[in-house]
């Protein structure tokens, strides 16, 4: 049976017409469109458009099908002027040992290696339905740059987070311009589709948590945070 005929059959089956017409519908199903035409001449049928109810559903395959040519890489960027100095923000961001105390969804954080411009930190993150353990390799240049790369994990194909803390207003030393960059890709296509529904919001919450921790440590900001226009960005 052709696809068109099958659609016609389903419409006939789903049509709620009186019992008087059900025999005619059965004939149409067996013998196709020609019987429906004959039956239409014998008995006045109600208009099909009044009887058909169409239910639209999204299939599992359709939900997780790729629409970007197979690439699941995502990037989040933000740039703003805030009321803390570059040194203050650097000390908060670089304090990976205490991430578990102030970062949402961070369950565990412990430094395994510490060198002059490098730390290796074990992290466990959890946000249903995803829980992941991985090692974050953090390089930094005080007080202007912190870059973290996820390695040794099962969830991410890659995860790179970079902060740049640049001087802010000339007449206000306790200000800085924050450039925040996250690039991530999941190994699993299904994880990627699930996370893309809410991952940007989680990244925003994580970013705000650093500012909240700065307020806890250093008091209220010297100025209200102001969003700034994004500039061309390159990873260090």
N, C-alpha and C positions, 0 to 999 in steps of 0.2 A: 504494500500500500504506500502511495506517495506521501510525502510530508504534508502536502496541501490537503489530501484526502483525510489524513489522520487528524489534522486540526479540525476539519469539518465534522468528523466523527465525534471528537471530544466535545465540540460545541453542542452537537445534537444530544449527546449523553447528558451534559450539564444543564440543558435547557429545562426549566421548570414549567412545562406546559401541562394541560389537563390530561387525564388518563385516556381520553378519546384519541389523542394523537400519538401515544407511545408506540402503537403497532406500526404506524407510518414511519416513526423514527427508526425502528428496528429494520424495516425494509431498506431504509436509506443506508444503514450501516452495512448491510450485507451486499447490496448491489450498487452502492455508490451514488453519484450525483444524479444520474438519470432518473432513478426512482423518486428521489426527492422532488424533481421537477414534475413528475406525473402526479405525485401525491399533492403537490401544491395546487394543481388544477382541480383535484377531486374535493379537497377539503380546504377551507380557508384557515390557514395557520396564523397564529399570532405573530407579530413582528419579533424576529429573533433578537434584535437589539434590546428589547425590553426584558428578555428572559436570561440573557447570558451574564454570568458573573465571572470576571477575570481575576484570578489570584496571581500576583507576581511574587516570586520567591527568588532569593539569591542562593545559588548552590555553593557548596564548599569549594568546588573547583573555581568557580567564578570569583569567590571572595579572595582567594589567594593567588589568582593568576597575575602574572607580571605585566605591568603596563609601561615599563621603562626600559625595555630591551634587555632585561636580565640583570641590570645593575641595581643593587639595593643600597648603595652608598648615600648617606644623608649628611648634611652639614647644617649646623646651627651657629649663628654669629650674633654678637651684640657689642655695642660700643656706647659707653656713657661716661659722663663726668660725675664723680662722687666725692663726698666730703671726708675722705681719708687720704693720708699720704701714700706714695708708692711703697715706702718701707712698711707701713702698717698693713697694707693689703698683701704685700709679699709675705710677711710673716704668718698671716692667716692661711693663705693659699698653700704655702710650702709646708705647713704643719700637718703632714699626712698621718702622723702618729695618732692624732686626735680627731681624725675625720669621723670616727664612729660616735663621737660625742655631739657633733653638731650637723653632720650632713644627713639629710633624709635618705632612707633606704640603705645606708651604710651600716652593716651589722658588725663587721670586724675591720680593724686597720692596725697593722703592726709593721714597723720598719725592720727590714732584715739586713740591709746594708746602708751605711751612711758614709759618704765621702764629701769632699769640699764642695763640689757642684753637682752632686748626684745622690739620690736615695732610691733604694728598691723597697717597695712597700707591698705587703700582702693585703688584699682587700676582698671583702665579701659584700656583695650588694644583693639586695632582694626587694623586688617589687612584683607581686603576683601578676602573671604566673611564672615569673622569671627569677631565679636565684643563681648567682654566678660567683665563683672564686677566681681570682686572677692576680697576677703580679703587675704592679704599675711601676714602670721605670721613669723616674722623674729627674729631668735635668733643669738647671736654673742658672740665672745670672742675676744676682741680687743688685738692685731691687726691682729689675724691670721685666724679667721674663721667667715663666715657669711652664714647662712642657711635660706632659705625662703621656706615656704610651702603654697601652695594654698588651701584655705578652703572656704566654703560657695559659691562656684561657680557652674554654670550650665554646663559649657563646659568641664572642666577637671575632670576626675576621680581621677587623682592625678597629681600634678606638684611640683617637688622639685628642687630647685636650690641651689647649694653650691659652695662657693668660699673659697679657702685656700690660704692665702698670707704668704709664708714662706721666710725667709731671703735668699738673693741672693748671689752675689759674696762677698768674705771676704774683699777684698780691695775696694769695692764700696758699701757704705751704702745705696745709693739711687738706689738699685736694689732689686728685689724680684722674687721668683718663684711662679707663679700663677697656681693653679690647679682649673679648672672650670668644674663643673659637672651639667648636667641637666637630669632629668628623668621625663617623662611625658606620660600620657595616656588620651585619650579623652573618654568621656562617649558615644558619638555617633560613630558608626562604619563608617558612611559616612564622618563625620568630620575628623576622623582619617585618612582615605584614602586621602581625599583632602589635609589635612595639611602635610602629609608625603611627598607630592610632593615638598614642599618648606620650611618646618619648620626648617630643619637644617640650611638653608641659613639665615633664620630670626634669629636663635640663634647666628650664627656667627656675624651678624650685631649688635645684642645686645651686645655681648661680646666686639666688637671693639668700640662701643659707650662709654663704661666705660674707655677704654684707651684714647680715644679722649677727654673725659671730664677731665681726669687727665692731659693731655697736656694743656688744656685750663686753668686749675687752677694753675698748677705748672711749666709750661713751657716745653720745649723740654726734652724728656727722656735722661738719662745719657748714655744709650747704646741702640742700635737697638734691637728690640724684636727678640728673638731666640726661635723657636719651640723646645721642648724637648720630649724625649721618655716618653710615658705614663707608669705610675707605677700602681700596684694594688691599688684600691681605695675602701674605706669604708666610708659610710655616718656617720657623727658624730651625 
